[in-house]
């Protein structure tokens, strides 16, 4: 190898090392069922960017993080929730339950009616909005079949038409 190539290889290796040091691995706890095959299906389909934040390496199975510092975190394999009075929204065919106070600085959403369940944590302090995050995960989450539909409290408290019960979807 010529001297120039050796120097170039050393410079490129140093540059790669320096760049990788800019965004260290995000340490996360895996969900209890992170080894579920559904989590693998979701994990391989996670987007490279979410809300204009680049994806980062994580050290836990079936997780994802975007931004430096992490503004969005995803964990697949969390314990699924049953019927709830918490707010439920549909984003591109995915039912999400808002698990935290909507005014909190950090918001947690969890999928409803899918096993394994997935949670997404959004840091509003980082200037990321729910509307710019949740749609990004729709195609990945859709790989896990939905078995129950999340209903609005209006549907279950008599404010809607009749008293519907959760029904299997698609």
ABEGO torsion letter per residue (X at the ends): XBAAAAAAAAAAAAAAAAAAAABBBBBBBBBAAAABAAAAAAAAABBABBGGBBBBBBABBGBBBBEOBBABBBBBGBBBBBBBABBBBBBGGBBBBBABBAABABBBBBBBGBOBBBBBBBBAAAGBBAAAAAAAAAAAAAABBBABBBBBAAAAAGABBEBBBBBBBX
